[in-house]
Amino acid sequence: MPLDLFSIIAEDKIKKAIEEGEFDNLPGQGKPLNLEDLSHIPEELRVAYKVLKNSNMLNDVEKLKKEISSIEDLIDATEDLQEKETLKQKKQERMLRIERLMKKRNAFQSPASSFYKNKVLNRFKK
């Protein structure tokens, strides 16, 4: 029952704010929400992903990750052994770039974040 009481109080405060015009002319009013689909990110990594994305650290990393994914598709599709080796080398270079970017941005310097370093890097390898 206490939750219902809090819900009623919150609802009353919201209604009062609407009547007083406190929600008028807010930035983005009337525009659709830009909801992000994170279903492709494992649940335990979603918060870390959002933090990295909100700090603009994923722009380069996302681009490299897409390149790695494309290279992996090419590796699977080609039968030429020499071409496979060349593509594997390119993939390795992209993975090293990701690691360098993360180091450059000191992404894994704190004890808390270094705990997740291998999880994040392994996720990019998949």
Secondary structure, 3 states (H helix, E strand, C coil): CHHHHHHHHHHHHHHHHHHCCCCCCCCCCCCCCCCCCCCCCCHHHHHHHHHHHHCCCHHHHHHHHHHHHHHHHHHHHCCCHHHHHHHHHHHHHHHHHHHHHHHHCCCCCCHHHHHHHHHHHHHHHC
